[in-house]
C-alpha cells in the first residue's frame, strides 16, 4: 500500500488548502517599516522550525492513532449504511409502493369523477359562450 502513496504530494485533492500557513502568508512588513534584517531572517527560521518540529512531534505521537480512529469511524459508517440504512430504505420503498397504490385508488375513486365533471362543465360553458 505504501508503494501506491505519493510521498511528495500528500494532498492531491486539495482537501486542506486553507490550512496552508507559511511565514509569508502570516507575516509581512510593509514598505517603509522593516525590522533589522537579522531579526526578519531569524523570525522566519524560528517560525518554520517551530511549525515543522511541532507538527512532526504531534503527528508522531498522535497521527497513527487518529488515522486508526478515522479508519474505524468510516468503517462503522459504511457498515451502518450497508447493513442498516439500505435495508430500511428498501422496506420504506416497499411500503411507499403500497401506500401509493392505496392513495391512487382513493384519488381515482373520489377526485377523478369530480375532475371529470368539472372539465365537462367548463367545456359546456365555453361552448355556450361561442
Residue pairs with C-beta under 8 A, 6 or more apart in sequence:
6 12
11 17
21 51
23 43
23 44
23 47
23 48
26 47
27 43
27 47
29 35
29 40
34 40
35 43
